[in-house]
Amino acid sequence: MNAVGFTVESLSAGRALEKLRRGGVDLLYAAMPRKNALEVRIRAKDAEKAFAILQSSCYNIKNVTYYGWARQKRRLIRAAGLLLGTFVFFAAMIWCNGRVLRVDVVGNGAYLGQEVRAILAEEGVGRFSPMPSHTGSITAKILSLPRVEFCSLKGAGGILTVEIRCSNGAEPLRSEPLLSPAAGTVTELVVLRGTPLVEVGAHTHVGDPLVGNYTVTGETRRECLVVAKATVRVDVKREYALSEEEALAQAFLDFGELEEIHTEKTQLGCRVEAVSYRVAALNFG
């Protein structure tokens, strides 16, 4: 038989029997082993009704025991709950193992941790994101950072470990923008890290910023080390009170390597017209 037994404790425990009868609860067994304590056994189907009646009258219910199928049912429910909890636990473990819970930057290049995390964010890798399966783009960007010679990414247990090895350098790395080396026209701009501030074909003056030392992801702006190179075309036109050969030699000293050279004798000496390409780079190559 499906039954439920329990103990009712109260200063008037004996009155609980009358309340249960009035409530339509059939009693299978009742006894008072001690004063102010009543042991009761009822049908399992009446348990919810009985508990509601007694609790509303401020009786204390203790030592609840199930008998017959009701007992087996309770065991099955507990077992199902345990099974479900176990399933949820392992499912959560599997889910977490495939997600990034933490990023560790190790190796002698660990000082580039901020830069590495910014690169990961640009590639959509962050907390709770899936572990990156294709790391070629990420690795290429990290290898473009100054002095980086080796990079590897490994994910396990929710931890993405980025190992970086850098070559030793005497010059400390500084976060600064790439500035124009001369007044002229930008003919080449290669930016591996940083934010381009001009486009190819733009006219620039000496000292104008060409690449900003920061990156922008969404509405977040982060300072970074610029890895970039720019080439500026300078149109040379200068007159020297020298012979043609001397004027050319002086022009090379003044402007560096020249192309598209044209000379013309003047009353003062010689006019030199040519094109010079000035290159500026930060942490590039």
ZIVEN-V144167 format. One record per residue. N is the residue number from 0. RES is the residue in one small letter. SS is DSSP state (helix for helix, strand for strand, loop for the rest). PSI is psi in degrees with one decimal (none if undefined). OMEGA is omega in radians with two decimals (NA if undefined). Layout:
n->[N;N]
res->[RES;RES]
ss->[SS;SS]
psi->[PSI;PSI]
omega->[OMEGA;OMEGA]
//
This chain:
n->[0;1;2;3;4;5;6;7;8;9;10;11;12;13;14;15;16;17;18;19;20;21;22;23;24;25;26;27;28;29;30;31;32;33;34;35;36;37;38;39;40;41;42;43;44;45;46;47;48;49;50;51;52;53;54;55;56;57;58;59;60;61;62;63;64;65;66;67;68;69;70;71;72;73;74;75;76;77;78;79;80;81;82;83;84;85;86;87;88;89;90;91;92;93;94;95;96;97;98;99;100;101;102;103;104;105;106;107;108;109;110;111;112;113;114;115;116;117;118;119;120;121;122;123;124;125;126;127;128;129;130;131;132;133;134;135;136;137;138;139;140;141;142;143;144;145;146;147;148;149;150;151;152;153;154;155;156;157;158;159;160;161;162;163;164;165;166;167;168;169;170;171;172;173;174;175;176;177;178;179;180;181;182;183;184;185;186;187;188;189;190;191;192;193;194;195;196;197;198;199;200;201;202;203;204;205;206;207;208;209;210;211;212;213;214;215;216;217;218;219;220;221;222;223;224;225;226;227;228;229;230;231;232;233;234;235;236;237;238;239;240;241;242;243;244;245;246;247;248;249;250;251;252;253;254;255;256;257;258;259;260;261;262;263;264;265;266;267;268;269;270;271;272;273;274;275;276;277;278;279;280;281;282;283;284]
res->[m;n;a;v;g;f;t;v;e;s;l;s;a;g;r;a;l;e;k;l;r;r;g;g;v;d;l;l;y;a;a;m;p;r;k;n;a;l;e;v;r;i;r;a;k;d;a;e;k;a;f;a;i;l;q;s;s;c;y;n;i;k;n;v;t;y;y;g;w;a;r;q;k;r;r;l;i;r;a;a;g;l;l;l;g;t;f;v;f;f;a;a;m;i;w;c;n;g;r;v;l;r;v;d;v;v;g;n;g;a;y;l;g;q;e;v;r;a;i;l;a;e;e;g;v;g;r;f;s;p;m;p;s;h;t;g;s;i;t;a;k;i;l;s;l;p;r;v;e;f;c;s;l;k;g;a;g;g;i;l;t;v;e;i;r;c;s;n;g;a;e;p;l;r;s;e;p;l;l;s;p;a;a;g;t;v;t;e;l;v;v;l;r;g;t;p;l;v;e;v;g;a;h;t;h;v;g;d;p;l;v;g;n;y;t;v;t;g;e;t;r;r;e;c;l;v;v;a;k;a;t;v;r;v;d;v;k;r;e;y;a;l;s;e;e;e;a;l;a;q;a;f;l;d;f;g;e;l;e;e;i;h;t;e;k;t;q;l;g;c;r;v;e;a;v;s;y;r;v;a;a;l;n;f;g]
ss->[loop;loop;strand;strand;strand;strand;strand;strand;strand;loop;loop;loop;loop;loop;helix;helix;helix;helix;helix;helix;helix;helix;loop;loop;loop;loop;strand;strand;strand;strand;strand;strand;strand;strand;loop;loop;strand;strand;strand;strand;strand;strand;strand;helix;helix;helix;helix;helix;helix;helix;helix;helix;helix;helix;helix;helix;loop;loop;loop;strand;strand;strand;strand;strand;strand;strand;strand;loop;helix;helix;helix;helix;helix;helix;helix;helix;helix;helix;helix;helix;helix;helix;helix;helix;helix;helix;helix;helix;helix;helix;helix;helix;helix;helix;helix;helix;helix;loop;strand;loop;loop;strand;strand;strand;strand;strand;loop;loop;loop;helix;helix;helix;helix;helix;helix;helix;helix;helix;helix;helix;helix;helix;loop;loop;loop;loop;loop;loop;loop;strand;loop;loop;loop;loop;loop;helix;helix;helix;helix;helix;helix;helix;helix;loop;loop;loop;loop;strand;strand;strand;strand;strand;strand;strand;strand;strand;loop;loop;strand;strand;strand;strand;strand;strand;strand;strand;loop;loop;loop;loop;loop;loop;loop;loop;loop;loop;loop;strand;strand;loop;loop;loop;loop;strand;strand;strand;strand;strand;strand;strand;strand;strand;strand;loop;strand;strand;loop;loop;loop;loop;loop;loop;strand;strand;loop;loop;loop;loop;strand;strand;strand;strand;loop;strand;strand;strand;strand;loop;loop;strand;strand;strand;strand;loop;loop;loop;strand;strand;strand;strand;strand;strand;strand;strand;strand;strand;strand;strand;strand;strand;loop;loop;loop;helix;helix;helix;helix;helix;helix;helix;helix;helix;helix;helix;helix;loop;loop;strand;strand;strand;strand;strand;strand;strand;strand;loop;loop;loop;loop;strand;strand;strand;strand;strand;strand;strand;strand;strand;strand;strand;strand;strand;loop;loop;loop]
psi->[140.6;112.9;163.6;128.5;147.6;166.9;132.3;126.1;130.7;161.6;-22.2;51.0;-34.1;-29.3;-14.2;-30.9;-44.4;-39.9;-39.6;-42.1;-45.4;-29.7;0.5;24.4;121.5;130.1;125.8;-26.1;142.7;138.4;153.8;92.0;-21.2;167.4;139.9;21.7;131.9;125.0;130.6;144.1;129.8;172.8;144.2;-33.9;-18.6;1.5;-46.8;-41.5;-43.8;-45.3;-38.7;-41.7;-47.0;-41.0;-33.3;-20.7;13.2;33.6;143.5;127.3;125.0;167.2;51.0;126.4;135.3;146.5;152.1;-144.0;-32.0;-36.9;-44.7;-38.6;-43.3;-40.2;-42.1;-40.0;-43.7;-40.9;-39.9;-39.6;-41.4;-41.8;-43.8;-42.8;-40.7;-42.7;-45.9;-40.0;-49.6;-34.0;-40.4;-38.3;-43.3;-42.3;-45.6;-35.7;-26.0;4.7;157.6;111.0;-25.0;147.1;123.0;125.7;117.5;172.6;176.7;-4.6;17.6;-20.3;-13.5;19.0;-42.0;-41.3;-41.5;-45.0;-33.5;-40.7;-42.7;-41.3;-39.3;-30.4;8.4;19.7;119.3;-168.0;128.9;3.2;158.9;148.7;132.4;128.5;-32.0;106.4;7.4;-47.0;-41.9;-46.6;-41.4;-41.9;-39.6;-39.4;-20.3;-9.5;151.7;132.6;-0.8;123.7;-23.7;142.6;135.8;147.5;130.6;133.6;130.3;136.3;30.0;1.9;122.7;113.4;122.6;112.8;128.3;131.7;131.5;152.2;154.6;142.8;142.8;-34.8;128.4;145.4;135.2;144.0;108.1;156.1;158.9;124.1;154.4;132.7;-13.4;170.3;125.5;-152.4;131.8;119.6;-17.1;137.4;110.3;116.6;111.0;-24.5;131.0;-177.2;116.8;134.2;-10.8;168.6;160.0;133.3;-11.5;146.6;138.7;158.6;164.2;128.9;-4.5;137.7;128.1;-35.3;124.6;147.0;56.5;161.1;155.6;121.2;109.1;-119.4;8.3;127.2;126.7;137.9;146.2;169.3;127.2;132.0;98.7;161.9;141.0;144.2;129.6;128.0;127.5;121.7;112.2;131.5;103.8;142.9;134.9;141.8;59.2;170.8;170.5;-46.5;-42.5;-38.2;-41.7;-42.4;-41.2;-36.9;-39.7;-36.5;-37.4;-38.7;-3.5;-153.4;135.0;148.9;165.5;50.2;136.7;128.9;151.9;128.1;140.8;176.4;-32.8;-27.3;-94.4;134.7;132.3;125.2;131.3;-178.6;131.9;137.3;117.4;132.5;136.3;139.1;150.6;121.3;32.1;121.0;none]
omega->[3.09;-3.07;3.10;3.07;3.14;3.12;3.10;3.12;3.12;3.06;3.11;-3.07;-3.11;-3.13;-3.14;3.14;-3.14;3.13;-3.14;3.12;3.13;3.13;3.10;3.14;3.11;3.14;3.07;-3.12;3.08;3.12;3.10;-3.11;3.11;-3.11;3.12;3.09;-3.11;3.07;-3.04;2.98;-3.09;3.07;-3.08;-3.10;-3.14;-3.02;-3.10;3.13;-3.11;-3.14;3.14;-3.14;-3.07;-3.13;3.11;3.12;3.05;3.01;3.08;-3.13;-3.10;3.01;3.13;-3.12;3.14;-3.11;3.09;-3.11;3.13;3.12;3.11;3.13;3.12;3.11;3.12;3.13;3.11;3.13;3.11;3.11;3.11;3.13;3.12;3.12;3.11;3.13;3.14;-3.13;-3.11;3.08;3.12;3.13;3.13;-3.14;-3.11;-3.12;3.13;-3.12;3.11;3.07;-3.12;3.07;3.08;3.07;-3.05;-3.10;-3.13;3.06;-3.12;3.12;3.10;-3.09;3.14;3.12;-3.12;-3.13;3.09;3.10;3.12;3.13;3.11;-3.12;3.10;-3.13;3.14;-3.09;3.14;3.04;3.09;3.04;-3.13;3.13;3.10;-2.99;-3.08;-3.12;3.13;-3.12;-3.13;-3.13;3.13;3.12;3.12;3.11;-3.09;3.02;-3.12;-3.13;-3.09;3.12;3.04;3.12;3.10;3.12;3.11;3.08;3.14;-3.12;3.05;-3.12;3.12;3.12;-3.12;3.04;-3.10;3.02;3.11;3.11;-3.12;-3.10;3.08;3.13;-3.13;3.07;-3.12;3.14;3.04;-3.07;-3.14;-3.11;-3.08;3.04;-3.12;-3.09;-3.14;-3.13;3.12;3.09;3.13;-3.08;3.05;3.12;-3.08;-3.11;3.11;3.14;3.11;3.08;3.06;-3.10;3.14;3.07;-3.09;3.08;3.13;3.09;3.10;3.09;3.12;3.13;3.14;-3.12;3.11;3.03;-3.14;3.07;-3.05;3.10;-3.10;3.10;-3.13;3.07;-3.13;3.02;-3.12;3.00;-3.01;3.09;3.12;3.06;-3.11;3.10;3.12;3.07;-3.07;3.05;-3.08;3.13;-3.13;3.05;-3.08;3.04;-3.10;-3.12;3.14;3.13;3.12;3.14;-3.14;3.12;3.10;3.10;-3.08;-2.98;-3.12;-3.10;-3.08;3.06;3.13;-3.03;3.05;3.12;3.14;3.12;3.12;3.12;-3.13;-3.10;-3.07;3.07;3.13;3.03;-3.08;3.08;3.10;3.10;3.14;-3.08;3.03;-3.12;3.04;3.07;-3.06;3.06;NA]
//
